[in-house]
């Protein structure tokens, strides 16, 4: 493990990093673009949490990051995409439960995996790419003694703010596409009720 960043266990959920700090300080050169500025703000909060990780403990990190995730991620759009075309057919109460569970899973993943700080550097490319209604923020994570890891963020306006709607690990692996593949079998066998239980079980696993 390098500090609080378990690179070996990053997988898809760790691809949800928003990276814009150098030596633990936000890279303010990136803030000219509002989408990059959103990443800056998220990253500053993440680094602060990492530095206080041990004293906060797992539940403390969760509480600290919960409002940050709410400001930075468009969770309703993300879970709708991850579920796929059947989303519109799911009753409203179950859609709400799925959204809540997916939000808790996102927060728990950060709280679990970013538990301390030991010199990691986070860099955002200020040249944000516009693709239709979306923007792509390209970043790298640099940990001491390890090769940089590319993590890109697809962002879209939601409620007047640029929010993350997908993450690409190593620049190419879509978090939501991977999630859809994971969710599809559960939905096929047990429907929304089974998927809600599956998400809650993943949250419980992260919070141990």
PyMOL commands that set and color helices and strands:
alter all, ss='L'
color gray80, all
select helices_A, chain A and resi 7-9+13-16+28-32+34-51+53-72+75-83+85-89+92-113+175-206
alter helices_A, ss='H'
color red, helices_A
select strands_A, chain A and resi 21-22+25-26+121-124+129-131+134-142+149-158+161-169+173-174
alter strands_A, ss='S'
color yellow, strands_A
deselect
rebuild
show_as cartoon
